[in-house]
């Protein structure tokens, strides 16, 4: 089926842990769905809620924000700040008519390549079950 819908997911991931974990998954040739596009940032504490809202308004079906585990942030408390913002953003996207399951925040360390693959598989499955974003039509 050439016309089968595939979700478009944006991954916003920290340089120090989650990006290194994703890199480890690639180096180990761990298989995971190719439906995610990665933007590497220095810290999840730098994720502006507008980045996420812009991704959805541009047609993303889901957004994954991933960073260091609590207590392991290279910028001390950046991941705590990022996590607090995700609660606010989830509330915002519910208010504009999106399911909050389309946004996920996870914590993957540099040594967790297999976990990265499982996170991506789970996010892709969740977004696939939800179907195309209702904002997709507005993005055209």
The first five atom37 places (N, CA, C, CB, O) and aatype in JSON, in Angstrom:
{
  "aatype": [20, 20, 20, 20, 20, 20, 20, 20, 20, 20, 20, 20, 20, 20, 20, 20, 20, 20, 20, 20, 20, 20, 20, 20, 20, 20, 20, 20, 20, 20, 20, 20, 20, 20, 20, 20, 20, 20, 20, 20, 20, 20, 20, 20, 20, 20, 20, 20, 20, 20, 20, 20, 20, 20, 20, 20, 20, 20, 20, 20, 20, 20, 20, 20, 20, 20, 20, 20, 20, 20, 20, 20, 20, 20, 20, 20, 20, 20, 20, 20, 20, 20, 20, 20, 20, 20, 20, 20, 20, 20, 20, 20, 20, 20, 20, 20, 20, 20, 20, 20, 20, 20, 20, 20, 20, 20, 20, 20, 20, 20, 20, 20, 20, 20, 20, 20, 20, 20, 20, 20, 20, 20, 20, 20, 20, 20, 20, 20, 20, 20, 20, 20, 20, 20, 20, 20, 20, 20, 20, 20],
  "atom_mask": [
    [1, 1, 1, 1, 1],
    [1, 1, 1, 1, 1],
    [1, 1, 1, 1, 1],
    [1, 1, 1, 1, 1],
    [1, 1, 1, 1, 1],
    [1, 1, 1, 1, 1],
    [1, 1, 1, 1, 1],
    [1, 1, 1, 1, 1],
    [1, 1, 1, 1, 1],
    [1, 1, 1, 1, 1],
    [1, 1, 1, 1, 1],
    [1, 1, 1, 1, 1],
    [1, 1, 1, 1, 1],
    [1, 1, 1, 1, 1],
    [1, 1, 1, 1, 1],
    [1, 1, 1, 1, 1],
    [1, 1, 1, 1, 1],
    [1, 1, 1, 1, 1],
    [1, 1, 1, 1, 1],
    [1, 1, 1, 1, 1],
    [1, 1, 1, 1, 1],
    [1, 1, 1, 1, 1],
    [1, 1, 1, 1, 1],
    [1, 1, 1, 1, 1],
    [1, 1, 1, 1, 1],
    [1, 1, 1, 1, 1],
    [1, 1, 1, 1, 1],
    [1, 1, 1, 1, 1],
    [1, 1, 1, 1, 1],
    [1, 1, 1, 1, 1],
    [1, 1, 1, 1, 1],
    [1, 1, 1, 1, 1],
    [1, 1, 1, 1, 1],
    [1, 1, 1, 1, 1],
    [1, 1, 1, 1, 1],
    [1, 1, 1, 1, 1],
    [1, 1, 1, 1, 1],
    [1, 1, 1, 1, 1],
    [1, 1, 1, 1, 1],
    [1, 1, 1, 1, 1],
    [1, 1, 1, 1, 1],
    [1, 1, 1, 1, 1],
    [1, 1, 1, 1, 1],
    [1, 1, 1, 1, 1],
    [1, 1, 1, 1, 1],
    [1, 1, 1, 1, 1],
    [1, 1, 1, 1, 1],
    [1, 1, 1, 1, 1],
    [1, 1, 1, 1, 1],
    [1, 1, 1, 1, 1],
    [1, 1, 1, 1, 1],
    [1, 1, 1, 1, 1],
    [1, 1, 1, 1, 1],
    [1, 1, 1, 1, 1],
    [1, 1, 1, 1, 1],
    [1, 1, 1, 1, 1],
    [1, 1, 1, 1, 1],
    [1, 1, 1, 1, 1],
    [1, 1, 1, 1, 1],
    [1, 1, 1, 1, 1],
    [1, 1, 1, 1, 1],
    [1, 1, 1, 1, 1],
    [1, 1, 1, 1, 1],
    [1, 1, 1, 1, 1],
    [1, 1, 1, 1, 1],
    [1, 1, 1, 1, 1],
    [1, 1, 1, 1, 1],
    [1, 1, 1, 1, 1],
    [1, 1, 1, 1, 1],
    [1, 1, 1, 1, 1],
    [1, 1, 1, 1, 1],
    [1, 1, 1, 1, 1],
    [1, 1, 1, 1, 1],
    [1, 1, 1, 1, 1],
    [1, 1, 1, 1, 1],
    [1, 1, 1, 1, 1],
    [1, 1, 1, 1, 1],
    [1, 1, 1, 1, 1],
    [1, 1, 1, 1, 1],
    [1, 1, 1, 1, 1],
    [1, 1, 1, 1, 1],
    [1, 1, 1, 1, 1],
    [1, 1, 1, 1, 1],
    [1, 1, 1, 1, 1],
    [1, 1, 1, 1, 1],
    [1, 1, 1, 1, 1],
    [1, 1, 1, 1, 1],
    [1, 1, 1, 1, 1],
    [1, 1, 1, 1, 1],
    [1, 1, 1, 1, 1],
    [1, 1, 1, 1, 1],
    [1, 1, 1, 1, 1],
    [1, 1, 1, 1, 1],
    [1, 1, 1, 1, 1],
    [1, 1, 1, 1, 1],
    [1, 1, 1, 1, 1],
    [1, 1, 1, 1, 1],
    [1, 1, 1, 1, 1],
    [1, 1, 1, 1, 1],
    [1, 1, 1, 1, 1],
    [1, 1, 1, 1, 1],
    [1, 1, 1, 1, 1],
    [1, 1, 1, 1, 1],
    [1, 1, 1, 1, 1],
    [1, 1, 1, 1, 1],
    [1, 1, 1, 1, 1],
    [1, 1, 1, 1, 1],
    [1, 1, 1, 1, 1],
    [1, 1, 1, 1, 1],
    [1, 1, 1, 1, 1],
    [1, 1, 1, 1, 1],
    [1, 1, 1, 1, 1],
    [1, 1, 1, 1, 1],
    [1, 1, 1, 1, 1],
    [1, 1, 1, 1, 1],
    [1, 1, 1, 1, 1],
    [1, 1, 1, 1, 1],
    [1, 1, 1, 1, 1],
    [1, 1, 1, 1, 1],
    [1, 1, 1, 1, 1],
    [1, 1, 1, 1, 1],
    [1, 1, 1, 1, 1],
    [1, 1, 1, 1, 1],
    [1, 1, 1, 1, 1],
    [1, 1, 1, 1, 1],
    [1, 1, 1, 1, 1],
    [1, 1, 1, 1, 1],
    [1, 1, 1, 1, 1],
    [1, 1, 1, 1, 1],
    [1, 1, 1, 1, 1],
    [1, 1, 1, 1, 1],
    [1, 1, 1, 1, 1],
    [1, 1, 1, 1, 1],
    [1, 1, 1, 1, 1],
    [1, 1, 1, 1, 1],
    [1, 1, 1, 1, 1],
    [1, 1, 1, 1, 1],
    [1, 1, 1, 1, 1],
    [1, 1, 1, 1, 1],
    [1, 1, 1, 1, 1]
  ],
  "atom_positions": [
    [[0.83, -1.18, 0.0], [0.0, 0.0, 0.0], [0.87, 1.24, 0.0], [-0.94, 0.0, 1.21], [1.45, 1.6, 1.03]],
    [[0.97, 1.88, -1.11], [1.8, 3.08, -1.24], [1.18, 4.28, -0.55], [2.03, 3.39, -2.69], [1.89, 5.2, -0.15]],
    [[-0.17, 4.27, -0.4], [-0.86, 5.42, 0.19], [-1.08, 5.28, 1.69], [-2.18, 5.61, -0.5], [-1.81, 6.08, 2.28]],
    [[-0.45, 4.29, 2.32], [-0.63, 4.09, 3.75], [-0.05, 5.27, 4.53], [0.04, 2.78, 4.2], [1.08, 5.69, 4.3]],
    [[-0.85, 5.8, 5.45], [-0.44, 6.96, 6.24], [0.64, 6.57, 7.24], [-1.64, 7.58, 6.96], [0.54, 5.54, 7.9]],
    [[1.66, 7.4, 7.34], [2.72, 7.24, 8.33], [2.79, 8.53, 9.13], [4.1, 6.92, 7.66], [2.72, 9.61, 8.56]],
    [[2.93, 8.43, 10.44], [2.98, 9.65, 11.25], [4.27, 10.42, 11.03], [2.83, 9.3, 12.71], [5.32, 9.85, 10.74]],
    [[4.17, 11.72, 11.18], [5.35, 12.59, 11.15], [5.57, 13.07, 12.58], [5.17, 13.81, 10.16], [4.75, 13.79, 13.14]],
    [[6.69, 12.66, 13.15], [6.99, 12.96, 14.55], [8.28, 13.76, 14.62], [7.1, 11.67, 15.39], [9.28, 13.42, 13.99]],
    [[8.24, 14.83, 15.4], [9.43, 15.64, 15.63], [10.01, 15.24, 16.97], [9.11, 17.16, 15.59], [9.31, 15.22, 17.98]],
    [[11.3, 14.92, 16.99], [12.01, 14.65, 18.23], [12.91, 15.83, 18.56], [12.84, 13.34, 18.12], [13.77, 16.2, 17.77]],
    [[12.71, 16.42, 19.72], [13.56, 17.51, 20.21], [14.34, 16.9, 21.37], [12.71, 18.8, 20.66], [13.79, 16.66, 22.44]],
    [[15.64, 16.66, 21.15], [16.38, 15.88, 22.14], [17.68, 16.57, 22.55], [16.69, 14.51, 21.6], [18.3, 17.29, 21.77]],
    [[18.06, 16.33, 23.8], [19.24, 16.99, 24.34], [20.52, 16.36, 23.78], [19.25, 16.92, 25.88], [20.57, 15.16, 23.51]],
    [[21.5, 17.18, 23.62], [22.78, 16.8, 23.06], [23.51, 15.75, 23.91], [23.65, 18.02, 22.89], [24.12, 14.83, 23.37]],
    [[23.45, 15.9, 25.21], [24.34, 15.15, 26.09], [23.87, 13.74, 26.39], [24.5, 15.88, 27.38], [24.69, 12.83, 26.5]],
    [[22.58, 13.53, 26.51], [22.1, 12.2, 26.89], [21.26, 11.55, 25.79], [21.29, 12.29, 28.16], [21.66, 10.53, 25.23]],
    [[20.11, 12.12, 25.49], [19.2, 11.46, 24.56], [19.77, 11.35, 23.15], [17.89, 12.19, 24.51], [19.59, 10.33, 22.49]],
    [[20.47, 12.4, 22.68], [21.07, 12.31, 21.36], [22.15, 11.23, 21.35], [21.68, 13.67, 20.93], [22.25, 10.46, 20.39]],
    [[22.94, 11.17, 22.41], [23.97, 10.13, 22.5], [23.33, 8.74, 22.58], [24.88, 10.37, 23.73], [23.86, 7.78, 22.02]],
    [[22.19, 8.62, 23.27], [21.46, 7.35, 23.32], [20.92, 6.95, 21.95], [20.32, 7.44, 24.31], [20.98, 5.78, 21.57]],
    [[20.41, 7.94, 21.21], [19.94, 7.67, 19.85], [21.11, 7.27, 18.95], [19.22, 8.91, 19.27], [20.97, 6.38, 18.11]],
    [[22.24, 7.93, 19.13], [23.44, 7.6, 18.37], [23.9, 6.17, 18.69], [24.57, 8.61, 18.66], [24.31, 5.43, 17.79]],
    [[23.85, 5.81, 19.96], [24.21, 4.44, 20.36], [23.28, 3.42, 19.72], [24.17, 4.3, 21.9], [23.73, 2.36, 19.27]],
    [[22.0, 3.73, 19.67], [21.03, 2.83, 19.03], [21.4, 2.64, 17.55], [19.58, 3.37, 19.16], [21.33, 1.53, 17.03]],
    [[21.79, 3.73, 16.9], [22.2, 3.64, 15.5], [23.49, 2.86, 15.34], [22.37, 5.02, 14.91], [23.6, 2.03, 14.43]],
    [[24.46, 3.11, 16.21], [25.74, 2.39, 16.14], [25.56, 0.9, 16.37], [26.72, 2.95, 17.15], [26.25, 0.07, 15.77]],
    [[24.62, 0.55, 17.25], [24.35, -0.85, 17.56], [23.4, -1.48, 16.54], [23.77, -0.98, 18.97], [23.05, -2.66, 16.65]],
    [[22.99, -0.68, 15.56], [22.04, -1.13, 14.53], [20.71, -1.63, 15.11], [22.68, -2.24, 13.7], [20.1, -2.57, 14.6]],
    [[20.3, -0.96, 16.19], [19.02, -1.27, 16.81], [17.92, -0.72, 15.91], [18.92, -0.68, 18.25], [17.94, 0.45, 15.53]],
    [[16.97, -1.56, 15.57], [15.89, -1.17, 14.67], [14.8, -0.41, 15.42], [15.3, -2.4, 13.98], [14.37, -0.82, 16.49]],
    [[14.37, 0.69, 14.85], [13.2, 1.41, 15.34], [12.59, 2.15, 14.16], [13.56, 2.39, 16.51], [13.26, 2.36, 13.15]],
    [[11.31, 2.55, 14.28], [10.62, 3.16, 13.14], [11.31, 4.45, 12.67], [9.17, 3.46, 13.52], [11.81, 5.22, 13.48]],
    [[11.33, 4.66, 11.36], [11.98, 5.85, 10.8], [11.06, 7.07, 10.72], [12.49, 5.54, 9.42], [11.33, 8.0, 9.97]],
    [[9.99, 7.07, 11.5], [8.98, 8.13, 11.4], [9.29, 9.36, 12.24], [7.65, 7.58, 11.82], [8.44, 10.24, 12.39]],
    [[10.49, 9.44, 12.78], [10.85, 10.56, 13.65], [11.98, 11.36, 13.02], [11.26, 10.06, 15.06], [12.92, 10.79, 12.47]],
    [[11.88, 12.67, 13.12], [12.94, 13.57, 12.66], [13.48, 14.27, 13.88], [12.42, 14.6, 11.59], [12.72, 14.79, 14.7]],
    [[14.79, 14.29, 14.0], [15.44, 14.76, 15.22], [15.97, 16.19, 15.07], [16.58, 13.83, 15.6], [16.55, 16.56, 14.05]],
    [[15.75, 16.97, 16.11], [16.39, 18.28, 16.26], [17.19, 18.18, 17.56], [15.32, 19.5, 16.29], [16.62, 17.93, 18.63]],
    [[18.49, 18.37, 17.46], [19.35, 18.28, 18.64], [19.49, 19.67, 19.27], [20.76, 17.7, 18.27], [19.82, 20.64, 18.59]],
    [[19.23, 19.73, 20.55], [19.39, 20.97, 21.31], [20.34, 20.69, 22.47], [18.01, 21.53, 21.82], [20.59, 19.53, 22.8]],
    [[20.85, 21.72, 23.08], [21.8, 21.5, 24.17], [21.12, 20.97, 25.43], [22.52, 22.79, 24.5], [21.73, 20.19, 26.17]],
    [[19.89, 21.37, 25.69], [19.21, 20.97, 26.93], [17.7, 21.11, 26.75], [19.71, 21.82, 28.14], [17.23, 22.04, 26.09]],
    [[16.95, 20.18, 27.34], [15.49, 20.27, 27.26], [14.96, 21.49, 28.01], [14.85, 19.0, 27.82], [13.83, 21.92, 27.79]],
    [[15.78, 22.05, 28.89], [15.39, 23.29, 29.56], [15.31, 24.47, 28.61], [16.36, 23.6, 30.66], [14.76, 25.51, 28.96]],
    [[15.86, 24.32, 27.41], [15.84, 25.37, 26.39], [14.67, 25.22, 25.42], [17.15, 25.38, 25.63], [14.55, 26.01, 24.48]],
    [[13.83, 24.23, 25.62], [12.7, 24.02, 24.7], [11.64, 25.08, 24.98], [12.11, 22.59, 24.85], [11.0, 25.07, 26.03]],
    [[11.46, 25.96, 24.04], [10.42, 26.97, 24.13], [9.09, 26.31, 23.74], [10.73, 28.21, 23.2], [9.03, 25.61, 22.73]],
    [[8.03, 26.51, 24.53], [6.74, 25.93, 24.15], [6.31, 26.28, 22.73], [5.68, 26.4, 25.12], [5.59, 25.51, 22.09]],
    [[6.76, 27.42, 22.23], [6.41, 27.8, 20.86], [7.01, 26.85, 19.83], [6.87, 29.22, 20.57], [6.44, 26.67, 18.75]],
    [[8.17, 26.22, 20.14], [8.75, 25.23, 19.22], [7.76, 24.09, 19.01], [10.1, 24.68, 19.77], [7.55, 23.62, 17.88]],
    [[7.15, 23.65, 20.1], [6.22, 22.52, 20.04], [4.94, 22.92, 19.32], [5.9, 22.0, 21.45], [4.45, 22.19, 18.46]],
    [[4.4, 24.06, 19.68], [3.19, 24.53, 19.02], [3.42, 24.77, 17.53], [2.69, 25.82, 19.68], [2.55, 24.48, 16.71]],
    [[4.6, 25.28, 17.18], [4.95, 25.5, 15.77], [5.02, 24.16, 15.03], [6.29, 26.26, 15.65], [4.56, 24.05, 13.89]],
    [[5.6, 23.15, 15.66], [5.67, 21.83, 15.03], [4.28, 21.31, 14.71], [6.42, 20.84, 15.93], [4.05, 20.8, 13.61]],
    [[3.37, 21.43, 15.66], [2.0, 20.97, 15.41], [1.32, 21.83, 14.34], [1.18, 20.99, 16.71], [0.6, 21.3, 13.48]],
    [[1.53, 23.13, 14.38], [0.88, 23.99, 13.37], [1.46, 23.75, 11.98], [1.03, 25.48, 13.76], [0.79, 23.99, 10.97]],
    [[2.7, 23.27, 11.92], [3.31, 22.95, 10.62], [2.98, 21.54, 10.14], [4.82, 23.11, 10.71], [3.45, 21.13, 9.07]],
    [[2.19, 20.79, 10.91], [1.73, 19.5, 10.44], [2.3, 18.28, 11.12], [2.0, 19.39, 9.05], [2.04, 17.16, 10.68]],
    [[3.08, 18.45, 12.18], [3.58, 17.28, 12.91], [2.41, 16.55, 13.56], [4.64, 17.69, 13.98], [1.48, 17.18, 14.07]],
    [[2.46, 15.23, 13.54], [1.42, 14.42, 14.18], [1.75, 14.18, 15.65], [1.26, 13.09, 13.45], [0.86, 13.89, 16.45]],
    [[3.02, 14.3, 16.0], [3.45, 14.09, 17.38], [4.79, 14.76, 17.62], [3.53, 12.6, 17.7], [5.54, 15.03, 16.68]],
    [[5.08, 15.03, 18.89], [6.35, 15.62, 19.28], [6.88, 14.84, 20.48], [6.2, 17.14, 19.62], [6.17, 14.59, 21.45]],
    [[8.15, 14.47, 20.39], [8.85, 13.8, 21.49], [9.96, 14.73, 21.97], [9.43, 12.4, 21.05], [10.81, 15.15, 21.19]],
    [[9.93, 15.04, 23.26], [11.01, 15.81, 23.88], [11.72, 14.83, 24.8], [10.46, 17.09, 24.68], [11.09, 14.18, 25.64]],
    [[13.04, 14.71, 24.64], [13.77, 13.73, 25.44], [15.07, 14.34, 25.94], [14.06, 12.47, 24.62], [15.79, 15.01, 25.21]],
    [[15.35, 14.08, 27.21], [16.54, 14.64, 27.82], [17.19, 13.72, 28.82], [16.22, 15.93, 28.47], [16.92, 12.52, 28.85]],
    [[18.05, 14.29, 29.63], [18.78, 13.56, 30.66], [17.83, 13.15, 31.78], [19.95, 14.41, 31.22], [16.79, 13.78, 31.99]],
    [[18.2, 12.08, 32.49], [17.44, 11.7, 33.68], [17.59, 12.79, 34.73], [17.94, 10.32, 34.24], [18.58, 13.52, 34.75]],
    [[16.58, 12.89, 35.61], [16.66, 13.87, 36.7], [17.92, 13.59, 37.52], [15.38, 13.82, 37.59], [18.23, 12.45, 37.86]],
    [[18.62, 14.66, 37.83], [19.86, 14.54, 38.59], [21.09, 14.38, 37.72], [19.77, 13.38, 39.51], [22.21, 14.46, 38.22]],
    [[20.9, 14.16, 36.42], [22.03, 13.96, 35.5], [22.19, 15.07, 34.48], [21.88, 12.66, 34.79], [23.03, 14.96, 33.58]],
    [[21.41, 16.12, 34.59], [21.46, 17.19, 33.59], [22.8, 17.91, 33.63], [20.31, 18.2, 33.82], [23.29, 18.28, 34.7]],
    [[23.38, 18.09, 32.48], [24.66, 18.81, 32.39], [24.52, 20.28, 32.75], [25.22, 18.68, 30.99], [25.51, 20.95, 33.01]],
    [[23.29, 20.78, 32.75], [23.03, 22.16, 33.12], [22.26, 22.21, 34.45], [22.23, 22.88, 32.01], [21.5, 23.14, 34.7]],
    [[22.48, 21.22, 35.27], [21.97, 21.08, 36.64], [20.47, 20.85, 36.72], [22.3, 22.3, 37.41], [20.04, 19.78, 37.16]],
    [[19.66, 21.82, 36.33], [18.21, 21.69, 36.5], [17.43, 21.92, 35.22], [17.74, 22.66, 37.54], [16.21, 22.13, 35.26]],
    [[18.09, 21.87, 34.08], [17.41, 22.13, 32.82], [16.28, 21.15, 32.53], [18.39, 22.08, 31.69], [15.23, 21.54, 32.04]],
    [[16.52, 19.87, 32.85], [15.47, 18.89, 32.58], [14.26, 19.07, 33.49], [16.03, 17.47, 32.73], [13.14, 18.76, 33.09]],
    [[14.47, 19.56, 34.72], [13.33, 19.87, 35.59], [12.5, 21.0, 34.99], [13.81, 20.25, 37.01], [11.27, 20.95, 34.98]],
    [[13.18, 22.03, 34.5], [12.48, 23.16, 33.89], [11.72, 22.71, 32.65], [13.48, 24.29, 33.53], [10.58, 23.12, 32.43]],
    [[12.37, 21.87, 31.84], [11.71, 21.35, 30.64], [10.48, 20.53, 30.99], [12.68, 20.51, 29.84], [9.45, 20.65, 30.33]],
    [[10.59, 19.69, 32.01], [9.45, 18.84, 32.41], [8.28, 19.7, 32.9], [9.88, 17.85, 33.53], [7.13, 19.4, 32.59]],
    [[8.57, 20.75, 33.65], [7.49, 21.64, 34.11], [6.79, 22.3, 32.92], [8.04, 22.71, 35.06], [5.57, 22.45, 32.91]],
    [[7.58, 22.7, 31.94], [6.98, 23.32, 30.75], [6.09, 22.34, 29.99], [8.08, 23.86, 29.82], [5.07, 22.74, 29.42]],
    [[6.46, 21.06, 29.97], [5.67, 20.08, 29.22], [4.26, 19.96, 29.8], [6.36, 18.72, 29.23], [3.31, 19.76, 29.05]],
    [[4.12, 20.08, 31.13], [2.78, 20.05, 31.72], [1.94, 21.22, 31.19], [2.86, 20.11, 33.27], [0.77, 21.05, 30.87]],
    [[2.56, 22.39, 31.11], [1.86, 23.57, 30.6], [1.49, 23.37, 29.12], [2.73, 24.84, 30.78], [0.37, 23.68, 28.71]],
    [[2.43, 22.86, 28.34], [2.19, 22.69, 26.9], [1.1, 21.65, 26.66], [3.5, 22.28, 26.18], [0.27, 21.81, 25.76]],
    [[1.1, 20.59, 27.46], [0.04, 19.59, 27.32], [-1.34, 20.23, 27.54], [0.25, 18.42, 28.32], [-2.3, 19.92, 26.84]],
    [[-1.42, 21.1, 28.52], [-2.68, 21.81, 28.77], [-3.05, 22.7, 27.58], [-2.56, 22.66, 30.05], [-4.21, 22.75, 27.18]],
    [[-2.06, 23.38, 27.03], [-2.31, 24.24, 25.86], [-2.82, 23.43, 24.67], [-1.04, 24.98, 25.46], [-3.79, 23.82, 24.02]],
    [[-2.17, 22.3, 24.38], [-2.59, 21.55, 23.19], [-3.97, 20.91, 23.39], [-1.56, 20.46, 22.86], [-4.71, 20.74, 22.42]],
    [[-4.3, 20.56, 24.64], [-5.67, 20.08, 24.9], [-6.67, 21.19, 24.59], [-5.83, 19.61, 26.37], [-7.74, 20.94, 24.04]],
    [[-6.32, 22.42, 24.94], [-7.22, 23.56, 24.73], [-7.39, 23.92, 23.26], [-6.72, 24.76, 25.49], [-8.38, 24.56, 22.9]],
    [[-6.45, 23.54, 22.41], [-6.62, 23.82, 20.98], [-7.18, 22.61, 20.23], [-5.29, 24.24, 20.37], [-7.27, 22.62, 19.0]],
    [[-7.57, 21.57, 20.98], [-8.25, 20.44, 20.36], [-7.39, 19.26, 19.99], [-8.93, 20.89, 19.18], [-7.85, 18.38, 19.26]],
    [[-6.16, 19.21, 20.45], [-5.29, 18.05, 20.2], [-5.27, 17.13, 21.41], [-3.86, 18.5, 19.84], [-5.43, 17.58, 22.55]],
    [[-5.07, 15.86, 21.17], [-4.91, 14.92, 22.27], [-3.53, 15.13, 22.88], [-5.08, 13.44, 21.78], [-2.54, 15.23, 22.16]],
    [[-3.45, 15.2, 24.21], [-2.16, 15.46, 24.83], [-1.19, 14.29, 24.71], [-2.35, 15.81, 26.28], [-0.01, 14.42, 25.01]],
    [[-1.68, 13.14, 24.28], [-0.79, 11.99, 24.05], [0.11, 12.21, 22.84], [-1.62, 10.71, 23.86], [1.06, 11.45, 22.61]],
    [[-0.18, 13.24, 22.06], [0.67, 13.55, 20.9], [2.0, 14.18, 21.33], [-0.07, 14.49, 19.94], [2.93, 14.28, 20.52]],
    [[2.08, 14.6, 22.57], [3.31, 15.19, 23.11], [3.81, 14.29, 24.23], [3.07, 16.65, 23.63], [3.07, 13.95, 25.15]],
    [[5.06, 13.91, 24.14], [5.64, 13.06, 25.18], [7.01, 13.58, 25.57], [5.75, 11.6, 24.7], [7.78, 14.03, 24.72]],
    [[7.29, 13.51, 26.86], [8.64, 13.81, 27.34], [9.19, 12.55, 27.97], [8.65, 15.01, 28.36], [8.53, 11.91, 28.78]],
    [[10.41, 12.21, 27.59], [11.08, 11.04, 28.14], [12.49, 11.42, 28.58], [11.11, 9.87, 27.11], [12.98, 12.51, 28.31]],
    [[13.11, 10.48, 29.25], [14.47, 10.68, 29.74], [15.29, 9.45, 29.36], [14.49, 10.92, 31.29], [15.04, 8.35, 29.85]],
    [[16.27, 9.65, 28.5], [17.11, 8.56, 27.99], [18.56, 8.99, 28.15], [16.78, 8.23, 26.48], [18.95, 10.07, 27.71]],
    [[19.36, 8.14, 28.79], [20.77, 8.49, 28.98], [21.6, 8.02, 27.78], [21.32, 7.86, 30.29], [21.11, 7.31, 26.9]],
    [[22.85, 8.43, 27.77], [23.76, 8.11, 26.67], [23.99, 6.61, 26.52], [25.08, 8.8, 26.86], [24.33, 6.15, 25.43]],
    [[23.81, 5.86, 27.59], [24.06, 4.41, 27.54], [22.8, 3.6, 27.26], [24.68, 3.96, 28.83], [22.84, 2.37, 27.31]],
    [[21.68, 4.27, 26.98], [20.41, 3.57, 26.82], [19.91, 3.56, 25.37], [19.37, 4.21, 27.71], [18.8, 4.02, 25.08]],
    [[20.72, 3.03, 24.49], [20.32, 2.95, 23.08], [19.09, 2.09, 22.88], [21.46, 2.4, 22.26], [18.21, 2.45, 22.1]],
    [[19.02, 0.97, 23.59], [17.85, 0.08, 23.46], [16.59, 0.78, 23.99], [18.09, -1.25, 24.22], [15.51, 0.62, 23.42]],
    [[16.74, 1.54, 25.07], [15.59, 2.27, 25.6], [15.12, 3.31, 24.59], [15.95, 2.94, 26.95], [13.92, 3.5, 24.41]],
    [[16.06, 4.0, 23.93], [15.69, 4.99, 22.91], [14.81, 4.34, 21.85], [16.95, 5.61, 22.26], [13.78, 4.89, 21.46]],
    [[15.23, 3.18, 21.38], [14.46, 2.49, 20.34], [13.05, 2.15, 20.84], [15.18, 1.2, 19.9], [12.08, 2.3, 20.1]],
    [[12.94, 1.7, 22.08], [11.62, 1.37, 22.64], [10.75, 2.61, 22.8], [11.77, 0.67, 23.99], [9.55, 2.56, 22.54]],
    [[11.36, 3.72, 23.21], [10.61, 4.97, 23.34], [10.06, 5.39, 21.98], [11.5, 6.09, 23.94], [8.88, 5.73, 21.87]],
    [[10.9, 5.37, 20.96], [10.45, 5.77, 19.62], [9.35, 4.83, 19.14], [11.64, 5.77, 18.62], [8.35, 5.3, 18.59]],
    [[9.51, 3.53, 19.32], [8.47, 2.58, 18.91], [7.15, 2.9, 19.6], [8.9, 1.13, 19.24], [6.1, 2.9, 18.97]],
    [[7.2, 3.18, 20.91], [5.99, 3.47, 21.66], [5.34, 4.78, 21.2], [6.29, 3.52, 23.15], [4.12, 4.84, 21.06]],
    [[6.14, 5.8, 20.98], [5.6, 7.09, 20.52], [4.96, 6.92, 19.14], [6.72, 8.18, 20.48], [3.86, 7.43, 18.9]],
    [[5.63, 6.22, 18.25], [5.09, 6.0, 16.9], [3.78, 5.22, 16.98], [6.11, 5.25, 16.01], [2.82, 5.54, 16.28]],
    [[3.73, 4.19, 17.83], [2.49, 3.42, 17.98], [1.37, 4.28, 18.53], [2.73, 2.22, 18.91], [0.25, 4.24, 18.02]],
    [[1.66, 5.07, 19.56], [0.64, 5.94, 20.15], [0.09, 6.93, 19.13], [1.22, 6.71, 21.35], [-1.13, 7.09, 19.01]],
    [[0.97, 7.58, 18.39], [0.54, 8.58, 17.41], [-0.17, 7.9, 16.24], [1.75, 9.39, 16.89], [-1.14, 8.44, 15.71]],
    [[0.29, 6.73, 15.84], [-0.38, 5.99, 14.76], [-1.81, 5.64, 15.17], [0.4, 4.71, 14.4], [-2.74, 5.76, 14.38]],
    [[-1.98, 5.2, 16.43], [-3.32, 4.86, 16.92], [-4.22, 6.09, 16.96], [-3.23, 4.24, 18.32], [-5.43, 5.98, 16.74]],
    [[-3.65, 7.27, 17.23], [-4.45, 8.51, 17.25], [-4.82, 8.98, 15.85], [-3.68, 9.61, 17.98], [-5.83, 9.66, 15.66]],
    [[-3.99, 8.62, 14.87], [-4.25, 9.04, 13.49], [-3.64, 10.4, 13.19], [-5.74, 9.09, 13.23], [-2.96, 10.98, 14.03]],
    [[-3.88, 10.89, 11.98], [-3.31, 12.18, 11.58], [-3.78, 13.32, 12.49], [-3.68, 12.49, 10.13], [-4.91, 13.31, 12.99]],
    [[-2.92, 14.28, 12.68], [-3.26, 15.44, 13.49], [-4.4, 16.2, 12.84], [-2.03, 16.35, 13.69], [-4.39, 16.41, 11.63]],
    [[-5.39, 16.63, 13.64], [-6.46, 17.44, 13.06], [-5.98, 18.8, 12.58], [-7.55, 17.63, 14.06], [-6.69, 19.47, 11.83]],
    [[-4.79, 19.22, 12.99], [-4.24, 20.49, 12.52], [-3.55, 20.37, 11.17], [-3.27, 21.04, 13.55], [-3.18, 21.38, 10.57]],
    [[-3.37, 19.14, 10.7], [-2.66, 18.9, 9.45], [-3.31, 19.63, 8.26], [-2.6, 17.42, 9.17], [-2.62, 20.17, 7.4]],
    [[-4.61, 19.62, 8.24], [-5.33, 20.3, 7.15], [-5.07, 21.8, 7.17], [-6.83, 20.03, 7.25], [-4.99, 22.43, 6.12]],
    [[-4.95, 22.37, 8.38], [-4.7, 23.81, 8.49], [-3.29, 24.17, 8.05], [-4.94, 24.27, 9.91], [-3.03, 25.31, 7.66]],
    [[-2.37, 23.2, 8.13], [-0.96, 23.45, 7.8], [-0.75, 23.56, 6.29], [-0.07, 22.33, 8.38], [0.28, 24.07, 5.84]],
    [[-1.69, 23.09, 5.52], [-1.51, 23.1, 4.06], [-1.65, 24.46, 3.47], [-2.46, 22.19, 3.41], [-1.52, 24.62, 2.26]]
  ]
}
